[in-house]
Amino acid sequence: MSDEDYVYDEESGEWLPASELAAKQAAANSVEVRDAVGNILQDGDQVTLIKDLTVKGAGQTLKQGTLIKSIRLTGDPQEIDCKYEGIKGLVLRAEFVRKR
């Protein structure tokens, strides 16, 4: 028998090893972000825009095919945070990008 601590899981009503319960809770808290084609996006991915986007407040239009490097997930399944030269705090909707 292992020396691991057991914790009571109120959802299932069972005693589970602490590491198993932590993994179960982490999986439940993770957000799955998908691009326009259905590919799963992760932090650090490169994406390409699938249509021209006018950036509010920047007076600039990002053209179709523009490469955005090193994205970050925000916790919202529809939004990704990214950096692009000349634009601070750029947040794009996942439906307008395709994973590269």
Secondary structure, DSSP 8 states (H G I E B T S, - for coil): -----EEEETTTTEEEEHHHHHHHHHHHH---EE-TTS-EE-TT--EEESS-EEETTTTEEE-TT-EE-S-EE-SSTTEEEEEETTEEEEEEEGGGEEE-
